[in-house]
Amino acid sequence: MLLELVSAGVVISACLAIFLDEAVYSVAALAGAFMLTSLLYALNGAIYVAVFQFAVGVGTVAVLFLSGETLSEKPLTKTQPKQLVVLGVLGALLSLPAFFFSVSKQNGATYSVPFGEALWGYRALDVVLQGLVVMTVALGIAIVLYRKKKIVKRSVKQ
Amino acid sequence: MDFVILSIVLLGLGVYGLLTQRHLLKVFISIELVATAATLNFVMLASSLSREVGEAFLILAFSTDTCVSAVILALLVIASRKYGTTDISKIGEPEEEETFEVDA
């Protein structure tokens, strides 16, 4: 039953994230969806993935809060409590399939391969390649920012 | 296979948001929801089949997802600065041209 409730919470939070007018509230709802998804993973025995989802979610939400404040214009209408109730009901309706088709775990998670061995034994090449991609992105950002800084310095001198 | 339904609902919400929302941040949130739906499907399938390899694969998918999010967010910030609006329907529209009155 707990899994079904958490699943319903995920759907309701997703509904609120999409349909709320104010961007900051949407980001807060998205944070809720991420946290509940992480809880769902943890309840299903996928602890490592839950931790990663939590970390990634927290990072994304922090950046979104910062950019949400700078990017968002003031909405013409403020979110009304009635709108919140309607969205909650919509989310509950959309999460009904999760209740009808029980999302409880079918079988116990008895892993034949330990996680570390699975990660490094089967997907070592992928891990290294991903590291390279992330490093390339970081380097690209650093180069772009350095060039921009140089251009600004030149224009200030002139 | 029950979690497939939950991820389909999330995917549907994300796609609906992508098609209907005009605010740049909402579009980003919709993309995040679509990514979450895909991840959920992977994790739950791996969990129900008791395969750690699926979860290991997911860790890699998370890093890709984070890179994609960072690039999208950077693009959103650049677009909003360049066009001065967060309305996606106004981005790419030609700027208003000056009209010259012709004396008859």
Interface residues (C-beta under 8 A of the other chain):
Chain A: S7 V10 V11 A14 C15 A17 I18 A23 S26 V27 L30 A33 F34 T37 L40 Y41 N44 G45 A46 Y48 V49 F52 Q53 V56 G59 T60 V63 L64 S67 G68 L71 S72 E73 L94 S95 P97 A98 F101 S102 V103 S104 K105 Q106 N107 G108 A109 T110 Y111 S112 V113 P114 F115 E117 A118 L119 Y122 R123 D126 V127 Q130 V133 V134 V137
Chain B: D2 F3 I5 L6 V9 L10 L13 G14 Y16 G17 Q21 H23 L24 L25 K26 F28 I29 S30 E32 L33 T36 T39 L40 V43 M44 A46 S47 S48 S50 R51 E52 V53 E55 A56 F57 L58 I59 L60 F62 S63 T64 D65 T66 C67 S69 A70 V71 L73 L76 V77 S80 T86
